[in-house]
Amino acid sequence: MSTTAHQTTDQQLKAKHRALWASGDYPSVANELIPTLGATLVEATGVHAGQRVLDVGAGTGNAAIPAAATGASVVASDLTPELFDAGRGIAAQRGVELEWVEADAEALPFPDAGFDVVLSCVGAMFAPHHQAVADELIRVTRPGGTIGMINWTPPGFIGQLFATMKPYTPPPPPGASPAPLWGDEEHVRALFGDRITDIDVQRRTVVMEHPGDPASFREYWKRTYGPTIAVYKHNASDPDQVAALDRDFLELLTTRNEADTPGRASYHAEYLLVTARHSHT
């Protein structure tokens, strides 16, 4: 493939990803299912006043806003600027200010070593080319600075949600890697290599609860979550495929439901919490 053709294909892929995350209602997903996750990452990385902080794949600012609340100078970046209006509203409600910048995690528009702390809370993991993302996270972090990520794990609830949808999705583009691989410790270590030190990796869970039964929760995902919306759209012309996807999705939600009360849905979603320092070498 020529350089021009490759660039065109990449641009088309990025446009597709942007449209995917702009669909549905991701602000509701972030607010209702994982409202504390960003603050967990901010605490783990020790963000404090006076630091320059970048949130990559920030979405509505789940990590960027609590980082700004510490007094740090924060840039929230995302491929999908359609999410920024909701983020600005949340920031205003909490009385914090930060900068919002449209940015591709694989080609960040920021200078080398420009930030003391670089964060990504279930954001950068969804960019298709993992090595490019890792290289960019390293590049924009100053030597001795901190990189912190929260990524869904392959065996966890969200990882299994993607595994359930995989048979119904189109083949990934060349060179793309599955997002939940970022939740595999060895994969993360291989991506960063000896460019990081003092790496700490922890498996944790966040509880996702829904005020309805698993079937209701399935409809919630179909209505609000971009990747789920996309896979149903891909199969829309084949009623049998849609029915099979509905069945498999409901089986996952029913099997993994940990709610004690009938008619409720509750799930422990496992994630990998990664913190490391950019090596001085």
N, C-alpha and C positions, 0 to 999 in steps of 0.2 A: 504493500500500500504506500502511495506517495505521501510526502509530508503534508501536502495540502489536503489530500483525502483523509488522512489521519486526523488532522485538525478539525475538519468538518464533522467527522464521525464523533469526535470527542465533544464538540460543541452541541451536537444533537443529543448526546447522552446526558450532558449537563442540563440542557433545557428540559429533558424528560424528567430528570431527578427534581429539578426545581418545581415543575408542574405537579409532580407526585406529592411533594411535601406541602404545596400550596392548597391541594385538594382537601376536602373534609374539614376537620376542625381540630388541628393539632394543638392549638392553645388550650382547648378543653381537656385533651388527653394529658398534656403536661400538668395542668392545674389540678385535675381530678385524680389522676393515677400515680403521679410521681412528684408531688409538690415539694417534698423535702430532699429530693436527690441532689439538686444543685448545691444546696447548703451543706450537705454531707461532703461533697467534693471540695468546697471552699474551706471547710474546717480541716479536712485531711491535708490540704496543701499549705495551710498556715497563711493564707492571704491576709495582708494587713495594710493599714494606711501608709501611703507613700509609695506603694509598689505600682508598677505598670503591668496590667493584667490583660491577657487576650483570651476570650472564650471562642473556640472554633466549633462551628455547627451549633451556634447558641440558641437557635429557635426563638422562643419568646423570652429568653434570658433566665432560664431556670438556674444556671450557675452564675451568669454575669451580674444579675441584680443583687444576690446576696454578697457577691464579691465587692460590688460598688458600695454596699451598705457598710463595709469595713472601713471605708475611706480611701480605698485604692482607686487609681485611675484606670477605668475599664473600657475596653473595646469589645463589643459583642459583634461577631461576624457570622454570616450564614449565606449559603448559596440561594436561599429563598427569602428575599426581603419582604415578601408578603406577610411574613410572621412578625415583622418589626412593629407594626402598629399596636398589636396586642401587647408586645413587650414594653413599648413606650408607656402604654396605659398602666401596666403593672408597676413599672418603675416610678411613675408619677404618684400612684397611690401610696407607695412605700417611701416617697420623698427622697429618691436617689437619682443621680444623673450619671449617664454613661453615653458612650458613642456607639452608633449602630452603623456597620459597614457591610455592604454586600461583598462576599468573598467566597472563593472556591477553596476548600480545604486542601486541594492538591496543587494549588498555585496561589498562595496567600499574597495579597498586595501590601505586604509590610516589610520593613527593612530587616536585614540580618540582626540577630541579637537585640531586638527591639523591646523585649518584654522580660520582666522578672519572673512571671508565672504565666504559663500557657495551659489552659483548661479545655476539656471537652467532656460534656456530660451526655452520653448516648447520642452524640451528634456526628463527630468526624468519622465514627465507625461505619457510617452508611455511605461514605464516599467509596467508589468502586475499586480504586487502586491503592491498596494499603501501604505499599512501600513509599509511594509519592506523598501520602499523608504523613507518615512517620518522618520522612525527610524534611517536610515543611515545618512540622512541630519543633523539630530540633533546630532548624535554621533560624526561626524567629525567637527562640529562647536564648537569653544571654548565657554565656558560660557560667556555670554555677547556679543558674536559675532552675526553677522547678517546673516539671511537666506533670500534670495530673489528668487522669481519665477515668470515667466510669463507662464500662461497656457491658452489654448483655452477653451472657455466656451461652455456648451452644446447647448445653443440657437444661438450661433454665427455662422459665415459662415463655419469655419472648423469643429465645432461640428456638424453642419447640414450635412456637407459633409460625415462625418463618419456615421451619422444616415441614410443617403441615401444608403450608401454601406452595412450597417449592414444586411439587409435581404439576401444579396448575399455572406456573409462571413460564414466560418465554425464556429461552436459553440466555444466560448472561452474556454481555459483550466480551470480546477477547481481552484477557488480562484482568478481568474483574474477579474479586474474591468475595465470598459470602460475608456479610456484615458481622455475624456473631463470632467469626474467627478472632475478632479483636478481643473477645472474652476468653481466649485461650492463652494461658500464661506463656507457653513456649513460643507461640506465634508472636506475641508482643515483644518478648525478649529478642527474637530473631530480627524483627523489624528495626529495633533501635540499636542492637548490637552493643559495641563498646563505646558508643557515643553517650551513654548514660551511666551514672553510678548511683549507689544508694537506692536501688530500686526496691520498692515494697509493694507486694501484691497480696490482696485480700479478697476472698470470696464472701460476699454479703448478700442479703436479700432485702427487698422492699416489698411491702404488702400492698397489693392492688385490690381494691374492693369496689363492688358494683351493687347498687340497690335493686337488684333483680336477679333472676335465675340465669344459668349459663346461656340459654337461648336468647335471653334479652341482652346479655353481654356480647354475644356474637353480633347482634344487630348494631350494638354500640360501636364495635370495631369496624363494621361495614360502613357505618355512617361517618365516622370521625377520623380514622387512621389511614393516611395516604397509601401505604403499601397494601393494605387490605382492599381499599377502594380500587387500586390499580389491578390487583389480581382478579377481582370480580368483573371489572370492566373488560379485561382480556378474554374472559370466558363467557361474556354476556350473550354471544350468538349461539352458544351451545347449552341448552337447558339441562341436559344430562350432566355436563361438567359442573355447572353451577350447583346442581342438586348434590353431586358427589362432594364438592368443596364444602357446601353447607353441612353435610353429614360429618365429614372429617373434622371440620372446625368445631362442631358441637361436641364431638367425641373428645377432642382435646380439652375443651373447656369443662366438660362434665367430669372427665377423669381426674383432672388436676384441681378441681374445686375443693377448697379446704374450709368452706363456710360451715359453721355449726348449725345455722338456722336455715330451714327449707326456704327456697325462693330467694336465696342470696348467693352471691358469687364472690369468692375471695381467693387470691393467689399469691404465693410467695415467689416473687420474680428474682432470680439470682443474677447478680452482676459482679464484674471484676473491678475492684478499685485499685488503680495503679498510680503510684507516685514515684517520681525519680528526679534526679538532678542531671542537668546537662553537663557532661564531662568537660573539664577545662582543656583537654587535649584536642 
